């Protein structure tokens, strides 16, 4: 059965349909789309925050490992530095070398520590550009001019090598002299190592006086 709508009812139906379309467009444009854009932006923020958290976790783990490596290396450096005599013991090292030479019948003419050559402009530039690093040891070259036979020289070097002080033979020059009988002119450069810094200062600092009775 076909229903006939009056003109007024038809106008109301068209108005209601148009109003529904307007409401749907308004909801989609001003409510749904902004919500969708906000949700997409929030999702991107969450993804970015998750990536930053992962990066931070990796960096924290690396920092922990680096701190542990630094601690182990620092302990190794300190233990090795304890094996070196302080720089103030240089005269004692020179005296020891003189005694060893006397024991091996090496006739020392001169013995003295060499002064390091002043740094060139290029060296100063490199030092200025390089990152500052703590100095834990210092090497001093001790020059010895002497006369000795080959047997006496070998004995002297063996005695030096047997000492607990860390030393290294840098150079050795031997030249003959017609005026010397069964002896050669010897020029030795011996590199000796010393600790520097707070550890060396602590080792050479005088011990505090113990409190006496009644104090």
C-alpha positions in Angstrom: 0.0 0.0 0.0 1.6 3.3 -1.1 1.6 6.0 1.4 1.2 9.6 0.3 2.9 12.3 2.2 1.6 15.7 2.4 3.7 18.6 1.2 4.3 19.6 4.8 5.5 16.0 5.7 7.7 16.0 2.6 9.4 19.3 3.7 9.9 17.9 7.2 11.5 14.7 5.8 13.8 16.7 3.6 14.7 19.0 6.4 15.4 16.1 8.7 17.6 14.4 6.1 19.5 17.6 5.4 20.0 18.2 9.1 21.3 14.7 9.6 23.8 15.3 6.8 24.9 18.6 8.4 25.3 17.0 11.8 27.3 14.1 10.4 29.6 16.4 8.5 30.0 18.6 11.5 30.8 15.6 13.7 33.3 14.2 11.2 35.0 17.6 10.5 35.2 19.1 13.9 35.2 16.1 16.3 36.2 12.8 14.6 39.0 14.1 12.4 40.7 16.1 15.2 40.5 13.1 17.4 42.0 10.9 14.8 44.8 13.4 14.2 45.4 13.6 17.9 45.5 9.9 18.2 48.0 9.6 15.4 50.2 12.3 16.9 50.0 10.5 20.3 51.0 7.3 18.7 54.0 9.0 17.1 54.9 10.5 20.5 54.7 7.1 22.1 56.9 5.5 19.4 59.4 8.3 19.8 59.4 8.0 23.6 59.9 4.2 23.3 62.9 4.7 20.9 64.4 7.3 23.3 63.9 4.9 26.2 65.7 2.1 24.3 68.5 4.5 23.4 68.8 5.6 27.0 68.9 2.0 28.3 71.7 1.1 25.8 73.6 4.3 26.7 73.2 3.5 30.4 74.4 -0.1 29.9 77.4 1.2 27.9 78.2 3.8 30.6 78.2 1.2 33.3 80.5 -1.0 31.3 82.8 1.9 30.6 82.9 2.9 34.2 83.9 -0.7 35.2 86.6 -0.7 32.5 87.9 2.6 33.8 88.0 1.3 37.3 89.9 -1.8 36.3 92.4 0.2 34.3 92.8 2.7 37.1 93.6 -0.1 39.5 96.1 -1.6 37.1 97.8 1.7 36.6 98.0 2.2 40.4 99.4 -1.2 41.0 102.0 -0.7 38.3 102.9 2.7 39.6 103.6 1.3 43.0 106.4 -0.7 41.5 108.2 2.5 40.4 110.4 4.5 42.8 109.5 8.2 43.3 111.4 10.7 41.3 113.2 11.9 44.5 115.1 8.6 44.5 117.1 9.5 41.3 120.3 10.2 43.3 119.9 6.8 45.0 119.6 5.1 41.6 122.7 6.9 40.3 124.6 5.8 43.4 123.4 2.2 42.9 124.6 2.2 39.3 128.0 3.5 40.5 128.2 0.7 43.1 127.3 -1.9 40.5 130.0 -0.5 38.2 132.5 -0.7 41.0 131.6 -4.3 41.7 132.1 -5.3 38.1 135.3 -3.3 37.7 133.8 -0.8 35.3 135.7 2.5 35.7 133.2 5.3 35.6 134.4 8.6 34.4 131.2 10.6 34.4 127.6 9.7 35.3 124.7 12.1 35.2 121.1 12.4 34.3 120.5 13.9 30.9 118.2 16.9 30.6 115.3 16.5 28.2 115.5 18.5 25.1 113.1 21.5 25.0 109.9 20.7 23.0 109.7 22.1 19.5 106.9 24.4 18.3 105.3 21.5 16.6 105.4 19.4 19.8 103.9 22.2 21.8 101.1 22.5 19.2 100.4 18.8 19.4 100.3 18.9 23.2 97.9 21.8 23.1 95.6 20.0 20.8 95.8 16.6 22.6 93.4 15.9 25.5 94.9 16.3 28.9 95.9 13.1 30.5 97.2 12.5 34.0 101.0 11.8 34.2 101.7 8.7 36.3 105.4 8.1 35.5 108.5 9.8 34.2 111.5 8.4 32.5 115.0 9.8 33.1 118.0 9.0 30.9 121.2 8.4 32.8 124.4 8.8 30.8 127.5 6.8 31.9 130.9 7.3 30.4 133.4 4.6 31.5 136.1 2.3 30.5 135.7 -1.5 30.7 136.6 -4.8 29.1 133.9 -6.8 27.5 133.7 -9.2 30.4 133.4 -6.4 32.9 130.8 -4.7 30.8 128.7 -7.9 30.5 128.9 -8.3 34.3 127.8 -4.7 34.9 124.8 -5.1 32.5 123.8 -8.3 34.2 123.9 -6.7 37.6 121.8 -3.8 36.4 119.2 -6.1 34.9 118.9 -8.1 38.1 117.9 -5.0 40.1 114.2 -4.4 41.0 114.3 -0.9 39.8 112.8 -0.7 36.3 115.6 0.3 33.9 116.2 -0.2 30.2 119.4 0.0 28.2 118.7 2.8 25.7 122.0 2.9 23.7 125.5 1.4 24.0 128.5 2.7 22.2 131.9 1.0 22.4 135.1 2.5 20.9 138.7 1.4 21.2 141.5 3.5 22.6 145.1 2.6 21.9 146.1 4.1 25.2 143.9 1.6 27.1 145.1 -1.9 27.7 142.4 -4.6 27.4 139.7 -1.9 27.9 137.3 0.0 25.7 135.7 3.3 26.0 132.0 2.8 26.9 129.1 5.2 26.6 125.9 4.0 28.1 122.4 5.5 28.1 120.3 3.9 30.7 116.6 4.8 30.9 115.1 4.7 34.4 111.4 5.1 35.3 110.0 6.9 38.3 106.5 7.4 39.6 105.1 10.9 39.7 101.9 12.5 41.1 99.9 11.9 44.3 101.1 8.3 44.8 104.7 9.3 44.6 104.1 12.2 47.0 102.3 9.9 49.5 105.2 7.4 49.4 107.8 10.1 50.1 105.8 12.1 52.7 107.1 11.7 56.3 104.9 9.6 58.5 102.9 11.5 61.1 104.3 11.4 64.6 102.6 9.0 66.8 100.9 10.5 69.9 103.1 10.1 73.0 101.9 8.9 76.4 99.5 11.2 78.1 98.4 13.0 74.9 
